[in-house]
């Protein structure tokens, strides 16, 4: 069996670093510029960081779980990697594009694979106006926060906030409030994948709000615009008997 050029990366944990040594000894290790794919050893948090760091490399990533949470990972075994890579299925994910305007007027852009979230920064509830495709939908959401999730991220924080699980491949976004106070009967919405969501922070100097794209945080925001970036595709590889699509489906029956 021909051996693809593999670039190994691992989380800082002792277990992941030990596995990294084993894998490099057994399969070699290419520099990123010469690699055909990336193997990431760790948990979901490390996988997300790897995907963000390797966007420009445009290489598929095969994750192996050595961490607390491994929803985006395959099981770790060190003796049949080449066979598993040859048999793996590839899934393409489009990230969210977040554009933030801060109190200073400066703009910051960031990508999110799971979700873009807004959070109150103080003990006071946030007041946030929500528009979809330029049309106001919620004049004032009084809440701890609000998020927009991709299908791949819908089983993460979105699910914890009682948002809907979106089947993988669905051209849709989940718009989910976090601990909403008013409107009391609004539980969020499922939006088409082509939608652009705009959040305007009402009274941002008194009721300050931060915004995060996965782990990238911007504080003291005034407005946030979110849409699905269909020009960027991230490729993940999964064992045929452990597909991401099946795992997302199964989450609805737990």
C-alpha positions, 0 to 999 in steps of 0.5 A: 500500500502506498504511503501518503505524506502525513503531517502529525499534530498533537495536543499538549497533553502527555497522552497525545504527545506520547501517541505522537512519538509512536505515530512518527516512529511508525509512519514518519512525518512530513512537513506541512508544505509536503503533506497530503493530509493531516492527522490530529491527535487530541480532542474536539477542542484541539481538532477545531484549533487544527482546522483553523490553523490549517485553512490555508493548507487546504488539506484533509484532516483525520482526527484520532481521539486522545482527549475528553470529547471526541465528537469530531474524532475517530478512535485511536489505534496505532497499528492500522492507520494506513488502511484506515486512511485509505478507507476513510470518507471525506466530509466538507464543511463550510465555516461561518464568517463573523464580521464584528464592529467594536466600540472604537469603530474597528472591524474584526473578521474571524471564521467559526466551524461550530458557532458564533456566539454573543455573550453579556460581559457584565451582570446586566442582561444584554439587549440585542436587536436581530435582523435577517437579510436586512429585515428586523426580526427581533427588536430587542432580545433580552438575554445572556446571549445568542448564537448562530450555529452550523449543522456540524456545530449544532450538537455542541454549545447550540444543543446545550442552549436548547437549539435544534440539531441540524442533520449534516448536509442541511443547508441551514443555520440554527439561530438560538438564544442563550437564557432569553428573558424576553421575548418569552416565547421565542426559542430561536429559528432555523434559517436558510444557509444563504441567510445573513444574520446581523446583531446590533447591541443596544446600549453597548456601553452600559450593557457590554457584549463580547462575540466569539467565533469558536475560541476567537473572542472580541470584546465590547462589540457594537454589531456583529454580522454572520453568514456561511462562507461557502467559498471556504471548505474544510475537509474532515476524514472519518472511518466508514463505521463512525461517520459524522453524519450518523453521530449527529443523527444519533444525538437526537435519540439520546 
